[in-house]
Amino acid sequence: MSNEVRPSLTYEGTTGFVKGSDTSQARAHKEVKRAGKVQGTVLRHIHEAEVRGATSPEVEDLTGWKHQSVSASIRNLERDGRLVKTVFIRAGCHAYVTKRWSYELRADQLLEPNPTRISWKREYDALLEGLRLVLASHEPHREPDLFAGPYDHLRSDMALLESRFSDRGVNPA
């Protein structure tokens, strides 16, 4: 079974680099080629840790990879919404869980986005607002679900998404 996933390249289409450093940027562009495999392996190890999650050093021990590769993968997957940082700290490092396991934890066990994650939240909020505008211009059917159109299904999906956030004390709007 392949560990490769669609890579999260949330730093200007790369895995991340030091701004102003030509060598760092060159390395980041080179890393794009293996990002799907590296991130897939990191994601699998963290997912297998279930609600306990895994820290960067724990994943480094499992893979034998350097801290830079693992931490960059974790950060990109976090920014892409596939990993969630928890309040659990082991050996001075926060544990991360996959999105699926985050639903098993209480809201107070998950950390709010830090300022560098705001760009993801802004994009998410803009997407939701755009969907709300589209839905506002399409009246819901008053007929049974059998006659529901795509906008009705989208409206239902949006309500489900928003209820999941409100259950966790997070306002997605």
Buried (B, 14 or more C-beta within 10 A) or exposed (E): EEBBBEBBBBBEEBBBBEEEEEEBBEBBBEBEEEBBBBBBBBBBBBBEBEBBBBBBBBBBEBBEBEEEBBBBBBBBBBBBBBBBBBEBEEEEBBBBBBBEBBBEBEEEBBBEBEEEBEEBEEEEBEEBEEBEEEBEEEEEBEEEEEEBEEBBEBBEEBEEEBEEBEEBEEEBE
